[in-house]
Amino acid sequence: MAIHKEGYVILLITVIILGLINFAVQHFFPENKLSHNISYLTTGILFLLILQFFRSPTREITPDSNLIYAPADGKIVIIEEVEEPEYFKGTRKQVSIFMSPLNAHVNWFPIGGVVKYFKYHPGKYLVAWHPKSSTLNERTTFVIEDENNREVMVRQIAGAVARRIVYYAEEGDTVIQGNQLGFIKFGSRVDLYLPVDVKILVDVDQAVRGCRTVVAEF
């Protein structure tokens, strides 16, 4: 399991801060071994918690143009038909994946093709399960068109804890199914907007894994 590049600076800062905390405890309580042990244990746990946010699992797939893979690890929280106003301006099937603090926070492209539309939206930081988080929170919107002119929208959504979305493609780029789309620091939610005639292969509350779970089939 590798550490994602988005975590390098944060982990370095974390090590420095936690090291200073341990140094301060030893300086002000030089004879209190219990305080030292509590400090080591607490800072060690904090470091491991932050470290696991930035793990980057290696996921290799054989591209299949008929399959739509999960773009993130997490749990399915929404499957419904909705009106998508930003790009399609019509009915689509929405599938939303909530990433908990224990999930990897890498995002992957669910299909391959050309990025026909991209937009970054600054916004609020409502909790990820809030009904309006898809339209009010900090977010990105990708629309990928495959070789058969089928379009899928992927939306990264920041939450109450996540404060920065990272993305690795722009409009006009050619992308490969299963390659990294981006990263949401400290997690949140990823939405898919799919054609209404796709066959959904997951259920609400189901745990899914990016590049492993097939969400739908054309």
N, C-alpha and C positions, 0 to 999 in steps of 0.2 A: 504494500500500500504506500503510494507516494504522497508527498505533501504538495498541495496545489500552490502554484506560484503566487496566487493572490494572497496567500497567508504569510509569505516570508517576512514582510515588514512588520505586520501585526505581531507575529510570533517573536520577533527580535525585541520589539518594544515590551511585550509581555514578560520575556525573560529578564530584561533589565529592571522592570518595575518590581517583579516578584523577588529578584535578587536583592534589591534595595530594601524591601520589606524584611527579608530574612536578616540582612545585615543590621537593620535598625533594631530588630528584636534581640539579636546577640549583643549589640552595643548597650542597650538600655537595661537588659536583663541578663547580664553575663553569667550569673550563677544559677539561673532558673532553667534547668534542663527541660522541664515540662513545657515551658513557653517555647523553647527552641523546637521541640518535637512537634508541638501543635502548629507552629509556623511552617515547618517543613511539610507537614502533612497537608495543611490547608492550601499552601501555594502550589504544591505538587498536584493536588486534585484540580485546582483552577487551571493550571497549565494544560493538564490532560484534557479537560473539557474544551478549552479553546483550540487545542491541537486537533481534536477530532472534527471540529467544524471545517477544517481545511484539508481533510484527507481527499485524495483524488484517485478513486478506483479506476483501474484499467478495464475498459469495456470494449471488446471488439465484436463486431457483428458482420455478417454477410449481407450487404445491402439487398433489399427486396422492395421493389417499387409498389407492390400491392399492400405492404404492411406499414402501419403507423406506430412507431415505438414510443414508449413513455419517455418524455424529455427530462424527467427528474425522478429521484428516489422520493418516496413518500406514501401518502394515502389518498385515494380518490375521495373527494368530498362533494363534488358536484357532477352530475350527468343530466343534462337537460337541453331542450331546444330553446334558443334565445334569439333575439334580434341583435345582430352585431352592427353597431352604428359607425365605427371608425373607418372601416375599409370595405367590407362586403355590403353593408347597408341592407341586410336581409337576414333570413333565418339560417342559423348554423347550429350544429350540435356542439355544446360546450362540455368539455371534460376538464376538471380542475384537480390538480395534485397539490396537497399541502405538505410542505417539507417541515418536519419537526426539528428541534435542535439536535436530535440524534442522527438525522439523516446526513448523507453527503450532500453538499450544496452546489455541486457541478450541474450544469444543464447541457443537454445534448440535442442535436437536430433530430426530430422525429422522422423526417423524410429528407431525401436529397433533392437538389434542384437549384433554381435561381431565386435569390431574395428579390421579390418583385416590389416589396414595400418595407420600409423600416422607419420607425420613429421612436425617439426617447421622450418620455413625458416626466418632467419633475412633478412632485406631488406630495401628498400627505403620507402619514405612516400609521394608518388604521390597522387594527389587528387583521391578519390575513383572511379570517373567516367572515369579516364584515361584508355585508352584501354589496357595499359600494366601493370596496377596495379595488375591484377591477377597473374602475373608472376614475377614482380619486387619488389613489396612491402613486408613488413613484413607480414607473413601469417602463418596459420597452414593448414594442409590437413588431414582430417579424411576420411577413407573409412569404411563404416559400411555394413556388410553382414547380411541379415536377415535370418530367419529360412528356407526360400525357396531358399537360395543361390543367392538372388538378391542383388546387390551392389549399394550403393549410396555414392557419395563423397560430403562432406561438407567442404568448405574452408572459414575460417575467414580471412579477409583482413583488415589491418590497412590502414588509410588514412593520409591526410595532418595534421590533428589535433590529431587523435589517435596515441599514442606512445607505447601502451603496450597491447598485446593480452594475455588473461588468458584462460587456457583450463583445463578441469577437467577429462580427460580420456587419456589413453595411449593404445598403440597397445596390443591387447589381452584381453582388458576389455570387459565385457558384459554390454551393456547399454540399457536403457529403453526409449522407445519413449516418448517424452515430458519432460524428465529430462533435467536439465541444462547441456549444453555442455561446456559453458564458458562465457566469457565477453570480450567485446572490449571497453577499457576505452576511452570514448568520441566518440564512434561510428565509423562507416565506412560502410563496405559491407560484405555480406555473399553470397557465390556462392554455388549452387547445381549443380552437374553433374549427370544426370539421364540416365537410359537406354533409347535408342531411341524409344522403343515401348510403353513408358508410355503415358498416356493421360494427357496433360497439362490442368489444370482447372483455370488458371489465365491469365491475359493479361498484357501487358506492360503498365506502369503508374498506375496500380491498387495498392491501399493501402492494405497491408496484416498485419496480427498479428500472432506472433509466437504462436504455439500450438492452434491456433484458425482457421486459414485459411488453407484449403487443397490445396496444390500447384499442386499436380498430383496424379494420381491413376495408380497402376500397372495393 
